[in-house]
Amino acid sequence: MAIYFDHSATTPVDKRVLETMFPYFNEQFGNATSLHTYGQVGMKAVDQARQQLADFLHCEPKEVIFTSGATESNNLVIKGIIEAWYAKNNNSKVKPHIITTIIEHPAILEPCRDLVKKGLAEASYLQVDEKGIVKIEELESLIKENTVLVSVMYANNEIGSIQPIQEIGKLIKKINERKLNDWQKGAENRGEKPQPIYFHTDATQAINYQDCDVENLHVDLLSLSGHKIYGPKGIGALYIKTNTPLTAITIGGHQERNLRSGTLNVPGIVGLGKAIELVSNEKEQNIKHVSEVRDYFLEQLKTIPNTIINTDPKFCLPSHAHVSFLGAEGEAILMALDLDAGVAVSTGSACASGTLGASHVLLAMGIRQEDAHGAIRFSFGKDNTKEDIDSLMKVLPSIISRFREMSPLK
């Protein structure tokens, strides 16, 4: 038995994506910025992929740049916005202010902490409720005159909780309009045009299942990654709304509108374009299928006592089931499922798997530390079936029972 229930960490490359990529590894191998025919064939493929992403996001192709993944995109947003602010306000005695959430991916949290540590920015962190969702009222209360960026993930990678991105976008748009109107009424006494607040969302986990129309969401920046949507690893993209100031953090070339230097990863870009096209065409059927598999799993879990579902299915992605098995250690369960039964699951973010201690996401939701240590993330994909769940349930109850018997807390 070999069953994969860790699609939040990464997804297998869809065979149709792989077939689309193949020619650009060997036959059409040219550097896309070269002027000869080999290069122009590559650039044509890049342009097509950029259009595919623009169609999905409902933006202009020039508003999409390619990166190595969402981590790079997120770093470019956080650091690039702050560097652009200093380029315009180099004599200011006020530091720019960033608002994000306490449950963000490390690719957001660590750049923010780095800027604060270096004395280059202030940062405020939104709390979440027991469902892992931020409160709009708290966000509004944290906004200050020097706030330049709000970054809120669309859906959490560990628990799958979905944030009210559209409502946040509307709020920030309203605040920006109010600031501009007040400035325009100032007539001769007014100073410089007020600094708008830019809104970013890390949509890495949301692309497969949520509306990502950037106009509907009222976002200025949006990050995504190929390997979460059945595309290749090492490729991602960043939507940057026209006139959003951003300073490059990777320099040494002029690719991607001078915002991201480096030879274009043509096979990866082609694969990302195809993957996003498939998401667009098959989203509804995949949502239906994955939801049915997840809900079937939650029903079967009722046979295992002292089990807590950490997120409400009504407020999280259809792919996620985050479960605490009280009295058993999560990593022990993970290893037993893998080694004894060939079932792949996770205890949280793959990017934080080398860290010790309970998940910062679960603790932020008010989950007790001892319960957080018994947590497992099951994240389902489009190829999982109810038969996979049946196979899992043949081994899971006995594994949980075994580790509970071994626990000194029993």
C-alpha positions, 0 to 999 in steps of 0.5 A: 500500500502506498497512499499520499495524503500530503498534497499541502506539502507538494503535489505530483506533476500532472502527466499533461503538464509533464508532456507540455514541458518535455520539448523545452528540456531538449528540442527547444532548449534556447535561452528565452532572452536570446535574439536567435530563433532558438531563443525566440521559440522559448520566449513565445512559450514564456509569453503564452504561459504568462497569458495563461496566468493572466487569464486565470488571475484576470489581469494584464500579462505585464502584471505577472512575473515568474519567480522560483516559487512562492517563497521568493515571491513573498520575499520580493513583496516584503523586502521590495515594498520596503526598499521602494518606500525608502527609495522615496522617503530616504530622509524620513524619521518614520519607519514603514509599518507592515501588518500580517498574521500570526499564522503566516508561512515562514516565507512571510514571517521571517522576512518581516522579522528580519526587517524589524531586527535590522530596524528597517520596519515595524510589524504588527501581527493579526491574531486568529479565532478558534477557526484560524480566521482573522477579524476585520475589526482588528486589522482596521484597528492596527492600521497607522499613518505609516502602514505601507503593506498588509499581507494576509495569506488566502488559505493556511497551509497547515489547517486550511482556514480561508481568510476573508481576502475580498473583505480585507481588500475592500477595507484597504481600498476604502481607507486608501480612498478616504486618505486621498479624499482628505488630502485633496480637500486640503487645498494649498495646505496639503503636503505630499500625496499620502502613501497608499497601503498595498495589499498582498496575499500568499495564495499558494494553497488557495489556487486549486480551490478559491476565486483568485480574480485579483480584481474581485479580491482587490489585491495589489500583489498575489503569490503562487507556486507551481508545485502546489497545483500539480505543476513542477517544483522550482517555479512560481509567479507574482502578480504585481498590480500596475503602479505598485512600487517594488524594488528588485532583491535579485539583481544582475540581469534585466529579466522580468521587467528588471524585477527578477534577474536570472535566466528564465526557467522555460520548462518550468514556466511552460509547466506552470502555465499548463497547470494553471490552465488545468486548474481553471478548466477542472476546478469545480469537478476537483472541488467536488471530488476532493470534498467528498473524499475529505468528508468521507474521511471525517465520517470514518474518524468518528470510530476513533475516540478522543479525536479532535478536528482542529478546523471547521470544514465549512471554513477551510479548504476542501482538501484539508483535515487537521486532526489531533489524536489525544494521548498520542504523539503526532510524529510517531503516528506519521512515522508509523503510517509511513513505515508500517503502511506506506501512508504519507501524512504530515504534522504541519508545514514541510518548510518548518519540519526541522523545527521543534515545538508545537505548531505556531498556527495551532497555538495561535488558535488556542489549541493546548500544546499537548493536543498540538503535539498529537496533530496530523495534517491530512491533505487530499488531492484530486487522485485520492479516492474513498478506497484510499480512506478505507485502506487508511482506516484499516491501520490508523485505529490500531496505530493510534491505540498502540501509541496511546498505550505507550504514552506516559500521560495515559 
